[in-house]
Amino acid sequence: MSASLALTHLVPLAKEVDENKVTPGVLGFIVFAVMALAVWGLMKSMNRQLGRVDFKEDADPKAEPVGKATSGSTGTGSGSGGKASPAEG
């Protein structure tokens, strides 16, 4: 009984819709919702894949080795056999 009453109230509303007006309708909403879910799934997958990436870089073979001291650097003290002594203080 209430369903038929609801339909009688909706029929006049449907006739008030402008025939010359174009709206996306239900199909447009479904397409938009599917696209939103796809983007959400892709973002979740990308986040998971980026979490697995190891960002440690290999040493550049052309670069100077870390152990060699350059003219402007302060490294190990001279005469210590290449080992740094602990700071005294």
Secondary structure, 3 states (H helix, E strand, C coil): CHHHHHHHHHHHHHHCCCCCCCCCHHHHHHHHHHHHHHHHHHHHHHHHHHHCCCCCCCCCCCCCCCCCCCCCCCCCCCCCCCCCCCCCC
